[in-house]
Amino acid sequence: MIGLQGTTRLSRIMLWLLMTASLTATLIAEGVSGPTRPPLECDRYNQSMCNTSGEACSGSQKCVPDSSPEKRNHCFVLWKKGKDGTDEVTLKGCWLDDKNCYDQLECVNTDGVEKPSKEHTFCCCDGNFCNREFAWRPLPALPSTSTPGTTEKPSVAVVNTVIWTLGALVLVVILVTVLFYVYRKWKMANFMELPHMEPQPLPPPSPALGLRPIQLLEIKARGRFGAVWKAALTTEIVAVKIFPVQDKQSWIVEKEVFSLPQMSHENLLHFIGVEKRGDNLQAEYWLISSYHEKGSLCDFLKGNLVTWPELCRIGESMARGLTYLHEEQAATKCESLKPSIAHRDFKSKNVLLKSDLTACIADFGLALVFYPGQSPGDTHGQVGTRRYMAPEVLEGAINFQHDAFLRIDMYACGLVLWELASRCSAQEGPVMEYRLPFEEEVGQHPTLDDMQECVVTKRQRPQFRDTWFKHPGLATLIDTIEECWDHDAEARLSASCVVERFHLHSRQPQFMPTSLPHKESSI
């Protein structure tokens, strides 16, 4: 028994040493990362951003280095043959880590034997502004010049790598041999020694944690991705959002967003956990969060009016939550960096009201996370609720950049603010019944074509009543709303600017402020 235990312990020691040797050899073979590459600058051009005056679609772009030091930045050009036979550039800018671009001093495409007439042509290169000039030059097939039996001499780097690897392995073998010899001597010296105490048994393994003891009490809402229940978790009342198996991807996205660092904020829904219940086609995916009795802002406004101070409290807290969601939060001692997030389905149904009438934002099933130095990846632009879609979303003309997605949220924020204003008791005369945005223009169930005709073609927006302009606070809120839903995406306010506006509204409710915060140049 003692010999068997000694053999097992020796096997573990030798296995650990071999793993250490393998890791050492790998590190030596790969080498230490080279010095940090200087930032790369490229010509920038985006044909879709060009207006009639030709502004804001070209210039220079400084490439953002990737967090991984092994990855490089390159410049690229995407072009096609125009109707007149000339080359027509579609895109220019930065390109991330493509081995086909390594050490290419010129932006040249060498594919094919005949220049395509309609398809796009792509090239990339290394070097500052190397994409100013580009060309298509197919390389002719060259006969092989190598003869059988001839081999190329290995480079100095390869020889050094082999030498260092073999040297490390030899050292490891010597070290293992010495340790084995020492272990054997120690084992033989203690072979005949009697044990001083009885061996203690290992503690039993911890029992497996089961599912939370949740009791579903009452269904509160149904949405596109499932139902929301009021439930009891031991002595605490919680909300349980249940996703059917076909909406598993939305559950995964929400879980990943809530799991990001620093996602705890008073104006974002408090996340408790997730669970999977059932198997196969009967599986359900649960998302457990805090419960708010007043429900969504949409449902609350259907049966309640709000005073001017209540409107300011709801609007400012909602904008604070959207600001925190949109902005990148720097890393702290306890948590790493929180990336910027676009909601992409912002509406009054996804704004919940707490008992003190402050708002918190929920439903991140369509959210898009922008990690520093990375592109958004493959994503579908035309998502969300049709009634709240921005003009650029309805016409399929989204610029797939970080700021563009945040401005889409701000358009929807303007519509939610209009809903709040429509149910404010501060206006003179009777208050209108609750209506969704554009309900008067396109009805309760508009098609995509209906919304395109109303918002894009006719450039309509929900109407302001004359009585709103007679209240100083509502009059200034109208300016904020109009700047949020501006047809020009770049002219829209940021969420942080909306917070500043509400700060002025709440402090000066009886008269119009002498000045309003200016629009920010970018969101």
Backbone torsions as a table, in degrees:
resi	resn	phi	psi	omega
1	MET	NA	-41.1	179.2
2	ILE	-66.5	-39.5	179.2
3	GLY	-64.8	-38.4	179.1
4	LEU	-64.8	-43.2	178.5
5	GLN	-63.8	-40.2	179.2
6	GLY	-64.0	-39.8	178.3
7	THR	-64.6	-41.2	179.4
8	THR	-64.0	-44.4	179.7
9	ARG	-63.9	-40.1	177.9
10	LEU	-63.6	-39.3	178.9
11	SER	-62.1	-41.1	179.6
12	ARG	-64.6	-40.5	-179.8
13	ILE	-63.9	-45.4	-179.0
14	MET	-65.7	-39.2	177.8
15	LEU	-61.9	-42.4	178.4
16	TRP	-62.3	-42.4	-179.2
17	LEU	-65.3	-40.4	179.0
18	LEU	-65.8	-38.6	177.5
19	MET	-64.8	-39.8	177.7
20	THR	-63.3	-39.6	179.6
21	ALA	-65.3	-42.2	179.8
22	SER	-62.7	-42.5	179.6
23	LEU	-65.2	-40.4	179.0
24	THR	-62.8	-42.8	-179.5
25	ALA	-64.9	-39.0	179.5
26	THR	-63.5	-44.5	-180.0
27	LEU	-63.4	-39.9	179.9
28	ILE	-67.4	-39.1	-178.2
29	ALA	-66.0	-40.8	-178.3
30	GLU	-75.8	-31.4	-179.9
31	GLY	81.6	169.1	178.6
32	VAL	-82.5	142.9	-179.2
33	SER	-59.0	143.3	-178.6
34	GLY	-72.4	178.6	179.5
35	PRO	-63.3	152.6	-179.7
36	THR	-61.9	131.1	-179.6
37	ARG	-73.2	143.0	177.7
38	PRO	-65.8	151.7	179.3
39	PRO	-57.5	141.3	-178.9
40	LEU	-99.8	140.3	176.2
41	GLU	-118.4	139.1	-177.1
42	CYS	-131.7	157.6	168.6
43	ASP	-67.1	135.5	178.1
44	ARG	-113.6	136.5	175.6
45	TYR	-154.3	135.2	177.6
46	ASN	-136.5	106.3	-175.1
47	GLN	-60.7	-34.4	-176.8
48	SER	-70.0	-18.1	-178.6
49	MET	-90.3	-8.4	-177.0
50	CYS	-73.1	132.2	173.4
51	ASN	-102.5	-169.0	-175.3
52	THR	-65.0	-27.0	-179.4
53	SER	-88.6	-6.1	177.9
54	GLY	75.8	20.9	-177.2
55	GLU	-96.4	158.1	170.9
56	ALA	63.9	22.8	178.4
57	CYS	-119.9	-2.9	-178.5
58	SER	-143.4	166.7	179.3
59	GLY	150.4	-151.1	178.3
60	SER	-115.9	157.0	-178.6
61	GLN	-138.3	128.5	175.9
62	LYS	-91.8	121.0	-176.4
63	CYS	-72.8	136.4	179.3
64	VAL	-83.9	122.0	-179.1
65	PRO	-63.0	143.9	176.4
66	ASP	-74.7	152.9	179.6
67	SER	-64.5	-23.6	178.0
68	SER	-88.7	121.3	-174.8
69	PRO	-66.5	-19.4	-178.4
70	GLU	-76.7	-17.0	-175.6
71	LYS	-87.5	142.2	-179.1
72	ARG	-108.5	162.5	169.7
73	ASN	-106.4	146.8	177.6
74	HIS	-133.7	170.0	171.1
75	CYS	-105.2	151.3	179.9
76	PHE	-142.0	163.8	174.7
77	VAL	-137.9	135.8	173.7
78	LEU	-121.6	119.8	-176.8
79	TRP	-142.4	168.0	176.4
80	LYS	-146.4	168.3	180.0
81	LYS	-80.3	126.0	179.3
82	GLY	-76.6	176.9	-178.7
83	LYS	-63.2	-31.4	-179.8
84	ASP	-87.9	8.5	177.1
85	GLY	89.5	-5.8	179.8
86	THR	-88.8	163.0	178.2
87	ASP	-75.8	129.6	-177.9
88	GLU	-117.1	113.3	-176.6
89	VAL	-75.3	135.0	175.3
90	THR	-102.2	-47.5	-178.6
91	LEU	-142.3	144.2	168.1
92	LYS	-136.7	148.1	176.1
93	GLY	163.0	-153.6	-176.4
94	CYS	-90.6	146.9	179.6
95	TRP	-131.3	138.5	-171.5
96	LEU	-104.4	120.0	165.6
97	ASP	44.5	80.0	174.7
98	ASP	-125.2	118.6	-175.6
99	LYS	-62.2	-24.0	177.6
100	ASN	-69.1	-15.3	-178.1
101	CYS	-96.7	-9.6	-174.6
102	TYR	-58.4	130.0	172.7
103	ASP	58.7	24.8	174.4
104	GLN	-90.7	109.5	-176.3
105	LEU	-78.3	-23.6	179.3
106	GLU	-119.1	149.8	177.7
107	CYS	-89.1	94.3	-173.5
108	VAL	-132.6	134.3	174.4
109	ASN	-101.6	127.0	-175.0
110	THR	-114.9	14.0	-177.0
111	ASP	-81.8	150.6	171.4
112	GLY	78.2	173.4	177.9
113	VAL	-117.8	-11.8	179.9
114	GLU	-137.4	131.2	-176.1
115	LYS	-64.6	125.8	-179.0
116	PRO	-66.3	149.0	-176.8
117	SER	-93.3	-30.8	-176.2
118	LYS	-119.5	-34.6	-175.9
119	GLU	-68.2	155.8	176.5
120	HIS	-76.3	149.7	176.0
121	THR	-116.2	141.1	-173.8
122	PHE	-126.2	142.2	171.2
123	CYS	-148.6	156.3	178.5
124	CYS	-144.0	162.8	-174.7
125	CYS	-158.9	168.7	177.8
126	ASP	-108.7	132.9	175.7
127	GLY	127.1	147.5	-179.0
128	ASN	-59.0	128.3	176.5
129	PHE	52.6	32.1	178.8
130	CYS	-74.6	-8.4	-179.9
131	ASN	-95.9	12.5	175.1
132	ARG	-66.7	-35.9	177.7
133	GLU	-113.7	141.6	179.5
134	PHE	-147.5	159.7	-176.8
135	ALA	-159.7	164.4	174.6
136	TRP	-117.6	111.0	-177.5
137	ARG	-132.9	92.2	178.4
138	PRO	-64.8	136.7	180.0
139	LEU	-88.4	131.4	176.3
140	PRO	-69.1	150.6	178.5
141	ALA	-69.2	125.4	-177.7
142	LEU	-100.2	136.4	176.7
143	PRO	-66.7	149.4	-179.4
144	SER	-69.8	130.4	-178.7
145	THR	-98.9	-3.6	-178.7
146	SER	-82.4	146.2	178.7
147	THR	-111.0	151.0	-179.3
148	PRO	-59.3	141.8	176.4
149	GLY	89.4	-6.3	179.5
150	THR	-101.2	141.7	178.8
151	THR	-132.4	151.9	177.2
152	GLU	-80.1	149.3	177.8
153	LYS	-74.3	135.9	178.6
154	PRO	-64.7	148.0	179.2
155	SER	-71.0	164.3	179.5
156	VAL	-61.9	-37.9	-179.2
157	ALA	-62.6	-40.9	-180.0
158	VAL	-65.6	-43.0	179.4
159	VAL	-61.6	-44.7	179.0
160	ASN	-62.1	-39.7	179.5
161	THR	-62.6	-44.7	179.8
162	VAL	-62.8	-43.4	-178.5
163	ILE	-62.2	-47.5	-179.2
164	TRP	-64.3	-37.9	179.7
165	THR	-65.0	-48.0	179.4
166	LEU	-63.3	-40.5	177.8
167	GLY	-60.5	-42.8	178.9
168	ALA	-63.1	-41.7	179.9
169	LEU	-64.2	-40.3	178.5
170	VAL	-61.9	-43.3	178.6
171	LEU	-62.1	-39.5	179.7
172	VAL	-65.1	-42.8	179.1
173	VAL	-61.0	-43.3	178.6
174	ILE	-62.1	-44.3	-179.4
175	LEU	-62.5	-41.5	178.8
176	VAL	-63.3	-41.7	-179.8
177	THR	-62.2	-45.4	-180.0
178	VAL	-62.9	-45.5	179.6
179	LEU	-63.2	-38.9	178.6
180	PHE	-63.9	-40.7	179.4
181	TYR	-63.2	-44.5	178.1
182	VAL	-63.0	-42.5	-179.5
183	TYR	-62.9	-42.2	-179.5
184	ARG	-63.4	-40.5	179.0
185	LYS	-64.5	-43.1	179.2
186	TRP	-65.1	-38.3	-178.4
187	LYS	-67.0	-42.6	179.8
188	MET	-67.2	-34.6	179.8
189	ALA	-66.6	-29.2	-177.1
190	ASN	-106.8	10.6	-174.6
191	PHE	-63.4	-41.2	-175.3
192	MET	-91.8	2.3	-176.9
193	GLU	-76.2	133.4	179.0
194	LEU	-78.3	142.9	177.5
195	PRO	-68.4	144.8	-177.8
196	HIS	-88.2	-18.8	-178.2
197	MET	-150.6	161.7	178.3
198	GLU	-72.9	137.6	177.8
199	PRO	-64.6	137.6	-179.0
200	GLN	-86.4	138.2	179.0
201	PRO	-69.7	152.6	177.8
202	LEU	-69.3	146.2	178.5
203	PRO	-66.3	148.9	179.9
204	PRO	-66.2	150.8	179.1
205	PRO	-65.6	151.5	178.8
206	SER	-66.5	142.8	178.7
207	PRO	-67.2	148.8	-179.3
208	ALA	-67.5	139.5	179.2
209	LEU	-77.0	127.5	179.0
210	GLY	-88.2	-175.6	178.0
211	LEU	-70.9	155.1	-178.9
212	ARG	-64.4	142.7	179.2
213	PRO	-77.5	82.1	-176.4
214	ILE	-104.9	134.6	176.3
215	GLN	-115.2	116.0	178.5
216	LEU	-73.5	128.2	-175.2
217	LEU	-105.1	-48.2	-171.7
218	GLU	-157.5	135.3	176.8
219	ILE	-79.0	131.0	-174.7
220	LYS	-108.0	-29.1	-177.4
221	ALA	-161.3	155.1	172.8
222	ARG	-125.0	136.9	-179.1
223	GLY	-133.9	-169.7	-177.0
224	ARG	-64.7	-31.3	-174.3
225	PHE	-108.0	17.1	176.5
226	GLY	134.0	-160.9	-175.5
227	ALA	-116.4	151.2	176.8
228	VAL	-111.2	127.0	-177.9
229	TRP	-113.2	147.1	163.8
230	LYS	-84.7	129.6	-174.1
231	ALA	-141.1	164.2	178.0
232	ALA	-112.7	123.3	174.9
233	LEU	-111.2	98.4	-169.0
234	THR	53.8	-110.2	-177.8
235	THR	-101.7	4.7	-175.5
236	GLU	-106.9	139.2	174.6
237	ILE	-88.8	127.4	-178.2
238	VAL	-130.8	170.5	172.6
239	ALA	-107.7	136.9	178.8
240	VAL	-122.5	116.1	176.3
241	LYS	-96.5	119.1	-174.1
242	ILE	-106.2	119.3	178.4
243	PHE	-99.3	131.6	172.6
244	PRO	-71.2	169.6	-173.0
245	VAL	-62.7	-31.1	-179.0
246	GLN	-72.2	-15.5	178.5
247	ASP	-108.8	28.1	-179.1
248	LYS	-59.4	-36.6	-177.5
249	GLN	-62.3	-38.4	177.8
250	SER	-65.2	-38.0	176.3
251	TRP	-62.9	-41.2	179.6
252	ILE	-64.1	-43.2	-179.1
253	VAL	-63.5	-45.9	179.1
254	GLU	-61.1	-43.1	-180.0
255	LYS	-61.0	-42.3	-178.8
256	GLU	-68.2	-38.6	179.4
257	VAL	-65.8	-46.5	180.0
258	PHE	-65.7	-23.8	-178.6
259	SER	-84.8	-4.9	179.0
260	LEU	-65.7	154.6	178.1
261	PRO	-62.7	147.6	173.6
262	GLN	58.4	35.0	178.1
263	MET	-90.2	10.4	177.4
264	SER	-92.2	113.8	-179.5
265	HIS	-149.3	144.8	-175.0
266	GLU	-63.7	-21.6	-179.5
267	ASN	-107.8	17.9	168.1
268	LEU	-119.5	145.0	-178.4
269	LEU	-57.4	133.1	-179.4
270	HIS	-75.8	123.5	-176.4
271	PHE	-94.0	135.0	179.0
272	ILE	-108.3	-46.1	179.6
273	GLY	173.1	179.8	178.6
274	VAL	-132.0	156.2	177.6
275	GLU	-149.2	154.8	171.1
276	LYS	-113.5	127.8	-180.0
277	ARG	-118.4	131.6	178.3
278	GLY	84.8	176.4	-177.9
279	ASP	-132.7	160.0	174.8
280	ASN	53.7	-132.9	-176.0
281	LEU	-72.6	-16.0	178.1
282	GLN	-91.6	6.2	-177.8
283	ALA	-68.9	143.5	173.5
284	GLU	-127.8	145.8	-177.9
285	TYR	-116.9	118.7	-173.8
286	TRP	-104.1	138.9	171.6
287	LEU	-122.6	118.5	-172.9
288	ILE	-104.4	128.2	-178.1
289	SER	-142.0	178.7	176.8
290	SER	-68.2	155.1	-176.8
291	TYR	-108.7	135.8	179.1
292	HIS	-125.4	115.1	-172.3
293	GLU	-60.3	-34.8	-175.8
294	LYS	-72.5	-14.1	175.4
295	GLY	75.8	-154.0	-177.1
296	SER	-79.3	159.2	177.1
297	LEU	-61.8	-37.7	179.1
298	CYS	-60.0	-49.9	-178.7
299	ASP	-66.6	-35.8	-180.0
300	PHE	-65.6	-42.7	-177.9
301	LEU	-69.6	-22.2	178.6
302	LYS	-64.3	-33.7	-176.1
303	GLY	-116.4	4.3	-175.7
304	ASN	-141.3	147.8	169.1
305	LEU	-95.9	159.5	177.2
306	VAL	-123.1	142.3	174.7
307	THR	-78.1	171.8	178.7
308	TRP	-62.4	-45.1	176.1
309	PRO	-61.9	-37.4	178.2
310	GLU	-66.8	-39.7	177.0
311	LEU	-59.1	-44.9	180.0
312	CYS	-63.9	-39.8	-179.5
313	ARG	-64.9	-44.7	179.5
314	ILE	-66.2	-47.9	-176.5
315	GLY	-63.9	-43.2	-178.4
316	GLU	-68.1	-43.1	-179.9
317	SER	-66.8	-36.0	176.4
318	MET	-63.3	-44.3	179.4
319	ALA	-66.8	-33.7	176.7
320	ARG	-64.9	-41.5	177.4
321	GLY	-62.9	-41.4	178.7
322	LEU	-67.5	-36.6	176.9
323	THR	-62.0	-46.9	-179.0
324	TYR	-63.7	-37.2	178.7
325	LEU	-65.5	-43.1	-176.0
326	HIS	-73.5	-33.9	-171.7
327	GLU	-85.9	147.5	173.9
328	GLU	-80.5	131.9	-179.5
329	GLN	-105.1	126.1	-176.9
330	ALA	-64.6	153.6	179.9
331	ALA	-65.0	146.9	176.6
332	THR	-114.4	-177.9	178.7
333	LYS	-66.3	-27.8	-175.7
334	CYS	-99.6	-30.4	-175.4
335	GLU	-132.4	151.4	178.9
336	SER	-81.6	-177.1	-173.5
337	LEU	-64.0	139.0	171.9
338	LYS	-95.8	121.1	-179.5
339	PRO	-75.1	166.6	174.8
340	SER	-72.8	144.2	-176.3
341	ILE	-133.2	133.2	171.4
342	ALA	-101.0	132.9	-176.0
343	HIS	-73.3	-49.1	176.5
344	ARG	71.2	0.5	171.7
345	ASP	-146.3	46.9	-177.2
346	PHE	-76.8	126.8	178.6
347	LYS	-163.8	170.9	-176.0
348	SER	-67.1	-22.9	176.2
349	LYS	-68.5	-26.6	-177.3
350	ASN	-100.6	14.9	172.4
351	VAL	-113.5	116.4	-178.5
352	LEU	-98.4	149.7	-179.1
353	LEU	-108.2	130.4	174.7
354	LYS	-82.4	176.3	-176.9
355	SER	-65.6	-26.2	178.8
356	ASP	-92.7	14.5	179.2
357	LEU	63.5	29.9	165.0
358	THR	-98.2	155.4	-171.3
359	ALA	-102.3	153.7	168.8
360	CYS	-139.4	142.7	-173.9
361	ILE	-91.8	137.8	-177.2
362	ALA	-132.8	-179.4	174.4
363	ASP	62.7	86.0	-179.9
364	PHE	-107.2	28.0	-177.4
365	GLY	-66.1	-20.8	178.2
366	LEU	-113.4	9.7	-175.0
367	ALA	-63.5	152.7	179.4
368	LEU	-124.5	124.4	-177.2
369	VAL	-98.6	133.0	-179.0
370	PHE	-109.7	96.1	178.0
371	TYR	-76.7	140.3	-176.7
372	PRO	-57.2	131.7	177.1
373	GLY	78.6	5.4	-179.4
374	GLN	-120.8	148.4	175.8
375	SER	-78.4	160.1	-179.6
376	PRO	-62.2	-18.5	-178.5
377	GLY	83.2	-169.5	-179.6
378	ASP	-75.5	117.2	179.3
379	THR	-145.8	148.3	178.7
380	HIS	-87.0	128.1	-174.5
381	GLY	-78.1	-33.6	-172.9
382	GLN	-91.2	74.0	178.9
383	VAL	-125.1	165.6	180.0
384	GLY	112.0	-167.6	178.5
385	THR	-95.7	126.9	-172.4
386	ARG	-50.9	-43.1	-174.7
387	ARG	-61.3	-27.5	-176.3
388	TYR	-105.4	8.2	-178.3
389	MET	-73.0	135.5	177.2
390	ALA	-70.6	159.5	-179.1
391	PRO	-55.3	-41.6	-177.9
392	GLU	-67.9	-26.1	176.6
393	VAL	-74.9	-43.2	-178.8
394	LEU	-62.7	-37.4	-178.9
395	GLU	-93.8	6.2	176.2
396	GLY	64.5	37.7	-177.6
397	ALA	-120.4	43.1	-178.1
398	ILE	-78.2	135.6	168.7
399	ASN	-87.0	111.6	-171.6
400	PHE	-75.2	62.8	176.9
401	GLN	-121.4	162.4	-176.7
402	HIS	-53.8	-53.0	-175.5
403	ASP	-64.3	-32.6	-177.3
404	ALA	-62.5	-40.0	-179.8
405	PHE	-70.1	-33.6	177.9
406	LEU	-68.8	-36.3	179.0
407	ARG	-67.9	-28.3	175.2
408	ILE	-64.7	-42.0	175.6
409	ASP	-60.6	-38.0	-176.6
410	MET	-70.4	-31.6	173.8
411	TYR	-60.2	-47.9	178.9
412	ALA	-63.8	-34.3	177.8
413	CYS	-61.2	-39.3	177.1
414	GLY	-60.0	-39.4	178.7
415	LEU	-66.6	-39.3	178.9
416	VAL	-66.2	-38.5	176.6
417	LEU	-63.2	-36.0	176.0
418	TRP	-63.1	-40.4	177.7
419	GLU	-60.8	-41.8	177.7
420	LEU	-62.0	-47.2	-178.2
421	ALA	-62.6	-34.8	-177.2
422	SER	-67.0	-18.0	-178.9
423	ARG	-115.7	22.7	-179.9
424	CYS	-88.4	128.9	-177.7
425	SER	-78.8	-3.2	-178.3
426	ALA	-74.4	-19.0	-179.1
427	GLN	-72.2	154.0	179.3
428	GLU	-76.4	145.0	176.9
429	GLY	81.5	-174.3	-177.6
430	PRO	-67.9	146.4	178.2
431	VAL	-90.8	136.8	-178.0
432	MET	-67.0	152.0	174.2
433	GLU	-63.8	154.1	-178.3
434	TYR	-64.9	131.9	174.9
435	ARG	-137.3	145.3	175.1
436	LEU	-70.1	157.3	175.6
437	PRO	-57.1	135.5	178.7
438	PHE	68.3	11.4	179.4
439	GLU	-64.2	-36.5	177.6
440	GLU	-68.7	-31.6	-174.8
441	GLU	-85.3	-40.4	-173.1
442	VAL	-126.6	1.9	178.4
443	GLY	85.3	-169.3	-174.1
444	GLN	-87.0	-21.1	-176.7
445	HIS	-132.1	70.3	-177.1
446	PRO	-74.9	149.0	172.0
447	THR	-87.4	171.4	177.7
448	LEU	-63.0	-37.6	177.9
449	ASP	-64.8	-39.1	178.4
450	ASP	-59.9	-45.3	-178.6
451	MET	-68.8	-36.8	177.2
452	GLN	-64.0	-42.5	179.0
453	GLU	-63.7	-43.1	-176.1
454	CYS	-73.0	-50.7	-170.3
455	VAL	-86.5	-42.1	-174.4
456	VAL	-87.7	-53.1	-175.3
457	THR	-73.1	-53.2	-176.8
458	LYS	-87.5	-11.7	-179.3
459	ARG	54.3	41.0	179.0
460	GLN	-83.9	154.7	173.4
461	ARG	-138.1	160.9	176.5
462	PRO	-54.8	144.8	-173.1
463	GLN	-81.4	145.3	171.6
464	PHE	-95.3	136.4	177.1
465	ARG	-80.8	150.0	-178.4
466	ASP	-60.7	-32.1	-177.7
467	THR	-67.0	-21.9	179.9
468	TRP	-66.9	-35.6	-176.0
469	PHE	-70.8	-16.2	-178.8
470	LYS	-82.2	-12.6	176.8
471	HIS	-99.8	123.1	-175.2
472	PRO	-56.2	-40.7	-179.1
473	GLY	-67.5	-47.2	179.3
474	LEU	-63.4	-34.8	179.6
475	ALA	-62.4	-42.6	178.4
476	THR	-73.3	-31.4	176.5
477	LEU	-63.8	-34.3	177.8
478	ILE	-59.7	-41.1	177.1
479	ASP	-60.2	-42.1	179.0
480	THR	-63.7	-43.6	179.6
481	ILE	-60.5	-46.5	-178.3
482	GLU	-63.0	-33.8	179.0
483	GLU	-78.4	-19.3	174.7
484	CYS	-77.6	-40.0	-176.8
485	TRP	-100.8	23.6	177.1
486	ASP	-52.7	140.1	-179.5
487	HIS	-63.4	-33.3	176.6
488	ASP	-82.7	111.9	-174.4
489	ALA	-59.0	-37.7	-176.7
490	GLU	-71.7	-13.7	179.6
491	ALA	-90.7	-3.6	-176.4
492	ARG	-75.6	153.0	176.9
493	LEU	-71.4	154.9	170.8
494	SER	-86.7	165.1	179.5
495	ALA	-63.7	-37.6	-179.7
496	SER	-66.1	-33.3	177.8
497	CYS	-69.6	-35.2	176.2
498	VAL	-63.7	-37.5	176.7
499	VAL	-60.7	-43.6	178.9
500	GLU	-62.4	-41.4	179.5
501	ARG	-61.1	-45.0	-179.6
502	PHE	-66.8	-31.5	176.8
503	HIS	-61.4	-38.9	176.6
504	LEU	-71.0	-40.7	-179.7
505	HIS	-59.8	-45.5	-175.2
506	SER	-70.4	-27.7	-179.1
507	ARG	-86.5	-22.6	-177.8
508	GLN	-128.4	68.1	-174.7
509	PRO	-77.1	-15.9	-172.9
510	GLN	-101.0	-8.6	178.7
511	PHE	-151.5	160.1	-175.5
512	MET	-73.4	133.9	177.1
513	PRO	-62.6	147.8	179.9
514	THR	-67.5	-25.9	177.3
515	SER	-151.3	153.9	178.3
516	LEU	-114.0	152.5	176.4
517	PRO	-59.2	137.6	-179.6
518	HIS	-71.9	156.8	175.9
519	LYS	-64.7	147.3	176.0
520	GLU	-85.5	147.9	-177.8
521	SER	-66.3	-29.6	176.2
522	SER	-145.4	157.2	-175.7
523	ILE	-92.4	NA	NA
